[in-house]
Amino acid sequence: MTRKELFEQIKKKESFLCVGLDTDLSKIPPHLLDTKDPIFEFNKQIIDATADYCVAYKPNIAFYECLGAKGWESLQKTLEYIPKDIFTIADAKRGDIGNTSRMYAQAFFENMNFDSVTVAPYMGNDSVTPFLEFDNKWVILLALTSNQGGLDFQMHELTNGKRLFEEVLTKSQEWGSTDQLMYVVGATRAESLLDIRKYAPDHFLLVPGVGAQGGDLASVAKYGMNDHCGLLVNSSRGIIYASNGEDFDEQAQNAAQTLQQEMKVLLAEYLK
Ligand SMILES: O=C(O)c1cc(=O)[nH]c(=O)n1[C@@H]1O[C@H](COP(=O)(O)O)[C@@H](O)[C@H]1O
């Protein structure tokens, strides 16, 4: 999916919501555990309930690969079930020496046909560029993450005066264009979006941390939105585990719709 197509979807649905499919057997409603593939059955019903309110789905790969071959199968079925006009993110946080990164890229872009994959930038140029060699595919590079430990390295000032996340934003722009690169910025660091936008005014940002981690959607939009929205805000647990009863899909729909309604107002306010 191109940047223009993604923006069209955002305008059409009045939403920049990404639903995170962090599907955990210990958290899904017990009545699904007797089905043949509980992970896929859960995802299918979540997708049916939320597809009208979001523009992206982000399965976190850890939740699937921890189940071995069966987990990969559930992931593949989930990916195939997602409507084709919805952006897909393999949240895999990969990145390795060049020939290994190329294999990761093949896994997610050719074998599985995701639109994008999250990548850790810290092994540098040759660990990221193999992911950028695929038409219409995106790399979502970790810049400033939502977790507490994100401060351990990412905020450190380098000898050139930039903080590490600022160096990631600057350097990586030599490797790919705004039509290939997005950055991860945690919603828990909304005020930092002003700094992020100094270095990456036009890029799309994937912003996780709304919902269970307490990030504030209104602040994210205020500091982070640009003239083509430029934001995909993710919520996983806040949506998919809104209930673990038989009404889980209905409650997930309510949670997604509530965020979408708030996004509609924010788009009207900040999209210039
Ligand atoms: O790359 C990510 O998606 C990510 C980056 C980050 O800085 N923080 C973060 O929470 N995430 C992911 O976003 C999701 C957040 O889930 P919830 O906290 O349940 O909404 C998880 O899949 C995390 O792995």
PDBQT file of the ligand as one rigid body, heavy atoms in Angstrom, charges set to zero:
ROOT
HETATM    1  O1  LIG A 301       6.703  -1.691  17.830  1.00  0.00    +0.000 OA
HETATM    2  C1  LIG A 301       5.692  -1.700  18.552  1.00  0.00    +0.000 C 
HETATM    3  O2  LIG A 301       4.595  -1.922  18.059  1.00  0.00    +0.000 OA
HETATM    4  C2  LIG A 301       5.829  -1.269  19.937  1.00  0.00    +0.000 A 
HETATM    5  C3  LIG A 301       6.785  -0.311  20.201  1.00  0.00    +0.000 A 
HETATM    6  C4  LIG A 301       6.798   0.348  21.429  1.00  0.00    +0.000 A 
HETATM    7  O3  LIG A 301       7.568   1.257  21.656  1.00  0.00    +0.000 OA
HETATM    8  N1  LIG A 301       5.886  -0.020  22.373  1.00  0.00    +0.000 N 
HETATM    9  C5  LIG A 301       4.948  -1.004  22.155  1.00  0.00    +0.000 A 
HETATM   10  O4  LIG A 301       4.135  -1.247  23.049  1.00  0.00    +0.000 OA
HETATM   11  N2  LIG A 301       4.961  -1.676  20.956  1.00  0.00    +0.000 N 
HETATM   12  C6  LIG A 301       4.022  -2.785  20.713  1.00  0.00    +0.000 C 
HETATM   13  O5  LIG A 301       2.690  -2.264  20.682  1.00  0.00    +0.000 OA
HETATM   14  C7  LIG A 301       1.782  -3.157  21.345  1.00  0.00    +0.000 C 
HETATM   15  C8  LIG A 301       1.166  -2.430  22.520  1.00  0.00    +0.000 C 
HETATM   16  O6  LIG A 301       0.166  -3.194  23.105  1.00  0.00    +0.000 OA
HETATM   17  P1  LIG A 301      -0.861  -2.634  24.197  1.00  0.00    +0.000 P 
HETATM   18  O7  LIG A 301      -0.035  -1.984  25.256  1.00  0.00    +0.000 OA
HETATM   19  O8  LIG A 301      -1.575  -3.863  24.661  1.00  0.00    +0.000 OA
HETATM   20  O9  LIG A 301      -1.761  -1.656  23.485  1.00  0.00    +0.000 OA
HETATM   21  C9  LIG A 301       2.594  -4.395  21.696  1.00  0.00    +0.000 C 
HETATM   22  O10 LIG A 301       2.492  -5.320  20.640  1.00  0.00    +0.000 OA
HETATM   23  C10 LIG A 301       4.027  -3.886  21.784  1.00  0.00    +0.000 C 
HETATM   24  O11 LIG A 301       4.975  -4.863  21.468  1.00  0.00    +0.000 OA
ENDROOT
TORSDOF 0
